[in-house]
Amino acid sequence: MKRKIREKQFHLSDLFLLPICLIFLYPFYYMVINTFKTMADMSMNPTGLPKEVYLQNYVDILTNPQIYQSFGNTLFITVCSVLAIVVIGEMAAYPIAFRKSKLNDAFMVYLMIGFLVPFQAILLSLFEVMQALHLIDSRIGMILFYCNGSALTVFLSVGYMRTIPRELQEAAIVDGCSIPRVFFRIIFPLMKPITATSIIFNTMWIWNDFIAPNIFLGTRAKGTIVLEIFRAKGQFSVDWPRFMTMSVVSIFPILIFYLFMQKHIIRGLTAGAVKG
């Protein structure tokens, strides 16, 4: 009897969540369906199915060399930035988690203050610093800029590292392992759930970021895919089907990435919350 009641409640919750799900999916449907229309068809019937499937939008986008260059820039910046964020963040978390001191506590407070300061408040100063270091319009400059995302990785890693038995580290040191070797051979492999979570969050942030590339990257040859979408907008008019096609093309890789990696988000955050 109780089992039947639970099944009934489960189905009722599904019925309640279905309209909410449809509301969130509607913008994606609207964007995808209009990529198969001409501008005239979209103006006449923006929400309906196309009378004829129009593939020229995808042909124009996928035969444009600038799209592939922008994809390459985005992929290079994202991969290098995420690798740097993971390594720097988890290395910074290692002494904080295993060595309790006032200096480490002060460092954690410093990182917390960094979360409270909005990016827009330091934008002018940050631009002047990057200009003085000749990092404007540079992919390396963007990678260094995105390394500020290491703060989130530090917070996620500290709580998880504190659950790792100290005996593992002590035994390795007694056997003659150096501190770097202990970290990379023992601690780092045990951080897979948090590492995966950090990779997912930072990849989605960097891939979809618009503000920083728009400010610090002036040359089109070094621009990201998001900037290329922005440049598709005309001065007086917008070819919306083409604009939406570029958006779909740019979203597709990160959507596939998220679908394959979403289980690691819950696993990593749950592990950090329970064990931390």
C-alpha positions as CSV (number, residue, x, y, z in Angstrom):
1,M,0.0,0.0,0.0
2,K,2.8,2.4,1.0
3,R,4.6,1.5,-2.3
4,K,1.5,2.5,-4.3
5,I,1.2,5.8,-2.5
6,R,4.9,6.6,-3.2
7,E,4.5,5.8,-6.8
8,K,1.4,8.0,-7.0
9,Q,3.3,10.9,-5.4
10,F,6.2,10.4,-7.8
11,H,3.9,10.7,-10.8
12,L,2.2,13.7,-9.4
13,S,5.6,15.4,-8.9
14,D,6.4,14.6,-12.5
15,L,3.2,16.3,-13.7
16,F,4.1,19.3,-11.6
17,L,7.7,19.6,-13.0
18,L,6.7,18.9,-16.6
19,P,5.3,22.5,-17.3
20,I,8.4,24.0,-15.6
21,C,10.7,21.9,-17.8
22,L,8.8,23.0,-20.9
23,I,9.1,26.6,-19.9
24,F,12.9,26.3,-19.6
25,L,13.1,24.3,-22.9
26,Y,11.0,26.8,-24.9
27,P,13.9,29.3,-25.6
28,F,16.1,26.5,-26.8
29,Y,13.3,25.2,-29.1
30,Y,12.7,28.7,-30.4
31,M,16.4,29.2,-31.2
32,V,16.9,25.8,-32.9
33,I,13.7,25.8,-34.9
34,N,14.5,29.2,-36.4
35,T,17.9,28.1,-37.7
36,F,16.1,26.1,-40.3
37,K,14.2,29.2,-41.7
38,T,14.8,32.2,-43.8
39,M,14.5,35.6,-42.4
40,A,11.1,36.0,-44.1
41,D,9.8,32.7,-42.8
42,M,10.8,33.6,-39.3
43,S,9.1,36.9,-39.5
44,M,5.9,35.3,-40.6
45,N,5.9,32.4,-38.2
46,P,8.6,32.6,-35.5
47,T,7.3,29.9,-33.2
48,G,6.0,27.3,-35.7
49,L,7.8,24.6,-37.6
50,P,9.4,25.6,-40.9
51,K,7.4,24.9,-44.1
52,E,10.7,23.8,-45.8
53,V,13.9,22.9,-44.1
54,Y,16.4,25.7,-44.9
55,L,20.0,24.5,-44.4
56,Q,21.8,27.4,-46.0
57,N,22.3,29.0,-42.6
58,Y,24.4,26.0,-41.4
59,V,26.2,25.9,-44.8
60,D,27.2,29.5,-44.5
61,I,28.4,29.1,-40.9
62,L,30.3,25.9,-41.3
63,T,32.1,27.0,-44.5
64,N,33.3,30.2,-42.8
65,P,37.0,29.9,-41.9
66,Q,36.7,32.5,-39.2
67,I,34.3,30.3,-37.3
68,Y,37.0,27.5,-37.1
69,Q,39.6,30.1,-36.0
70,S,37.4,31.3,-33.3
71,F,36.7,27.8,-32.1
72,G,40.4,27.1,-32.0
73,N,41.0,30.2,-29.9
74,T,38.2,29.3,-27.6
75,L,39.4,25.8,-27.2
76,F,43.0,26.8,-26.6
77,I,42.1,29.4,-24.0
78,T,39.6,27.1,-22.2
79,V,41.8,24.0,-22.0
80,C,44.9,25.9,-20.9
81,S,43.0,28.0,-18.4
82,V,41.2,25.0,-16.9
83,L,44.4,23.0,-16.5
84,A,46.1,26.0,-14.8
85,I,43.1,26.6,-12.5
86,V,42.9,22.9,-11.4
87,V,46.6,22.6,-10.7
88,I,47.1,26.0,-9.0
89,G,43.9,25.7,-7.0
90,E,44.5,22.2,-5.7
91,M,48.2,23.0,-5.0
92,A,47.1,26.1,-3.0
93,A,44.6,24.0,-1.1
94,Y,47.2,21.4,-0.1
95,P,49.0,23.4,2.6
96,I,45.8,25.0,3.8
97,A,44.2,21.6,4.4
98,F,47.2,19.8,6.0
99,R,48.9,22.6,7.8
100,K,46.8,24.6,10.2
101,S,48.2,28.1,10.7
102,K,47.2,31.7,11.0
103,L,48.8,32.5,7.7
104,N,46.7,29.9,5.9
105,D,43.6,31.1,7.7
106,A,44.4,34.6,6.5
107,F,44.8,33.4,3.0
108,M,41.4,31.8,3.1
109,V,39.9,35.1,4.3
110,Y,41.7,36.9,1.5
111,L,40.1,34.5,-1.1
112,M,36.7,35.0,0.5
113,I,37.0,38.8,0.2
114,G,37.8,38.2,-3.5
115,F,34.4,36.6,-3.9
116,L,32.7,39.7,-2.5
117,V,34.3,42.1,-4.9
118,P,32.5,42.3,-8.2
119,F,34.5,42.1,-11.4
120,Q,33.1,45.4,-12.6
121,A,34.6,47.2,-9.6
122,I,38.2,46.4,-10.5
123,L,37.8,46.4,-14.3
124,L,39.6,49.7,-14.9
125,S,42.5,48.8,-12.6
126,L,42.7,45.3,-14.1
127,F,42.8,46.7,-17.6
128,E,45.7,49.1,-16.6
129,V,47.7,46.2,-15.1
130,M,47.2,44.0,-18.1
131,Q,48.1,46.8,-20.4
132,A,51.3,47.5,-18.4
133,L,52.2,43.8,-18.7
134,H,51.5,43.9,-22.5
135,L,48.8,41.2,-22.1
136,I,46.0,43.1,-24.0
137,D,44.9,41.3,-27.1
138,S,46.8,38.2,-26.1
139,R,45.5,34.7,-25.6
140,I,48.2,34.1,-22.9
141,G,46.8,37.2,-21.2
142,M,43.3,35.7,-21.2
143,I,44.6,32.5,-19.7
144,L,46.3,34.4,-16.9
145,F,43.2,36.4,-16.3
146,Y,41.0,33.3,-16.0
147,C,43.4,31.8,-13.4
148,N,41.5,33.9,-10.9
149,G,39.0,31.1,-11.1
150,S,41.4,29.1,-8.9
151,A,39.7,30.5,-5.8
152,L,36.6,28.4,-6.3
153,T,38.8,25.3,-6.8
154,V,40.6,26.1,-3.5
155,F,37.4,26.2,-1.6
156,L,36.1,23.0,-3.1
157,S,39.5,21.2,-2.5
158,V,40.2,22.2,1.1
159,G,37.1,20.6,2.5
160,Y,37.7,17.4,0.6
161,M,41.5,17.2,1.3
162,R,40.8,17.4,5.1
163,T,39.0,14.1,4.9
164,I,42.0,12.3,3.5
165,P,43.8,10.5,6.3
166,R,47.1,12.2,7.3
167,E,48.6,8.8,7.7
168,L,48.9,8.4,3.9
169,Q,51.0,11.6,3.7
170,E,53.1,10.7,6.8
171,A,53.8,7.2,5.5
172,A,54.9,8.6,2.2
173,I,57.2,11.1,3.8
174,V,58.7,8.4,6.0
175,D,59.4,6.4,2.9
176,G,61.4,9.3,1.4
177,C,58.8,11.1,-0.8
178,S,59.2,14.8,-1.2
179,I,56.2,17.1,-0.7
180,P,55.6,17.6,-4.5
181,R,55.8,13.9,-5.0
182,V,53.3,13.2,-2.2
183,F,50.9,15.7,-3.7
184,F,51.1,14.5,-7.3
185,R,51.4,10.8,-6.6
186,I,49.0,10.4,-3.6
187,I,46.8,13.4,-2.9
188,F,46.0,14.6,-6.5
189,P,44.7,11.1,-7.7
190,L,42.4,11.0,-4.7
191,M,40.8,14.4,-5.7
192,K,39.1,13.1,-8.9
193,P,35.5,14.1,-7.8
194,I,36.5,17.6,-6.9
195,T,38.8,17.9,-9.9
196,A,35.9,16.9,-12.3
197,T,33.6,19.4,-10.7
198,S,36.1,22.2,-11.0
199,I,36.8,21.3,-14.6
200,I,33.1,21.4,-15.5
201,F,32.3,24.7,-13.8
202,N,35.3,26.5,-15.2
203,T,34.9,25.1,-18.7
204,M,31.4,26.3,-18.9
205,W,32.3,29.7,-17.5
206,I,35.3,30.3,-19.8
207,W,33.7,28.9,-22.9
208,N,30.6,31.1,-22.5
209,D,32.3,34.3,-21.2
210,F,31.7,37.4,-23.1
211,I,32.7,40.4,-21.0
212,A,36.4,39.6,-20.5
213,P,37.2,38.7,-24.2
214,N,35.2,41.7,-25.4
215,I,37.4,44.0,-23.2
216,F,40.8,42.4,-23.5
217,L,40.8,40.9,-27.1
218,G,40.6,43.5,-29.8
219,T,41.8,41.6,-32.8
220,R,39.3,39.4,-34.6
221,A,41.9,36.8,-35.4
222,K,42.4,36.2,-31.6
223,G,38.7,36.4,-30.7
224,T,36.6,33.7,-29.2
225,I,33.4,32.1,-30.6
226,V,31.2,34.2,-28.4
227,L,32.7,37.4,-29.8
228,E,32.2,36.0,-33.3
229,I,28.5,35.6,-32.6
230,F,28.4,39.2,-31.3
231,R,30.0,40.5,-34.5
232,A,27.3,38.7,-36.6
233,K,24.9,41.4,-35.4
234,G,24.6,44.2,-38.0
235,Q,24.6,47.9,-37.2
236,F,21.0,48.5,-38.3
237,S,19.5,45.1,-38.7
238,V,20.1,41.5,-37.6
239,D,19.8,38.3,-39.6
240,W,18.2,36.4,-36.7
241,P,18.3,32.9,-38.3
242,R,22.0,33.3,-39.0
243,F,22.6,34.7,-35.6
244,M,20.8,31.8,-33.9
245,T,22.6,29.3,-36.1
246,M,25.9,30.6,-34.8
247,S,24.6,30.4,-31.3
248,V,23.6,26.8,-31.7
249,V,26.9,25.9,-33.3
250,S,28.8,27.5,-30.4
251,I,26.5,25.9,-27.7
252,F,26.6,22.4,-29.1
253,P,30.1,21.3,-28.0
254,I,29.6,22.6,-24.4
255,L,26.2,21.0,-24.3
256,I,27.6,17.6,-25.2
257,F,30.4,18.2,-22.7
258,Y,27.8,19.0,-19.9
259,L,25.6,16.0,-20.7
260,F,28.5,13.6,-20.4
261,M,29.9,15.2,-17.2
262,Q,26.8,16.3,-15.3
263,K,26.9,13.2,-13.0
264,H,30.3,14.3,-11.8
265,I,28.9,17.6,-10.6
266,I,26.5,16.1,-8.1
267,R,29.1,13.4,-7.1
268,G,31.8,16.0,-6.5
269,L,29.8,18.5,-4.6
270,T,28.1,15.8,-2.5
271,A,31.5,14.3,-1.7
272,G,32.9,17.6,-0.7
273,A,29.8,18.5,1.4
274,V,29.6,15.2,3.2
275,K,33.3,14.7,3.7
276,G,34.2,18.3,4.3
